[in-house]
Amino acid sequence: MKTMNTKNIISMTAAALIGAAAGYSLPKQSPAPDRPAAEERKRAASAVEDKGAAASVNALRARIAELEKLLSSRKTAEAEARVSSATTERPRRTESHSERMERMKKENPERYAQITNSIAYWRRRRSETARERIDFLSSVDTAQMTEEAKAVHGELQRLVAEREELEADLHREYLDDAQRRKIFEELRRTGARLHELNMKERDNLLCETARNLGFEGEDVSEIVTTVKEIIKATEGGWARGFGGGRSPRAR
């Protein structure tokens, strides 16, 4: 009986130890909580914060893109407006001479009167000079002239009259700029030809004058040269060689 009790005690003790060992080796389980743990709550809060920051960044980027688009549209509109304005705006037309004179007549009548009076005086003087030249040239006896000298004499008279008409046309009222430029060009051409003919006519008339005075041959050339040197000296500058040659009458 004693032995049985001892075995029972040993068996019970061994069972208790085995049970304790088994209980020690199994993982301890805690009851599942009703709410997330602190770590999970922290992770969830961090996720919420990250999503909020990303949403703010995205919203800011969208706003920047919207402003850039608006600015680009505004610049494009301004550029198109400038191009349109430059295309539609016509350049200011330059006033013609007649238009300037007409405006001056209304805005500054005193100045207009001064200019028109000066032009009228100048025209009278030019017209008188032209008539005097034509009268003188018409009075010249060309019977003894060579054919070449007669041609020069006739063309000179024609061009003097032509220039007088051109100068009169130049001051016609309401003459447009194109017509005015054309007349100026014709005056330039006529003036150049007149200068050439004047030199030839001077030599021819001097020769005829010397012959009419009874000189012949080299005396005629000497007289012509001397007179031309006198004209050159009195127009400005000194005559070259004047006084160095023989006098026509000294022969």
Disulfide bonds with the S-S distance in Angstrom:
none
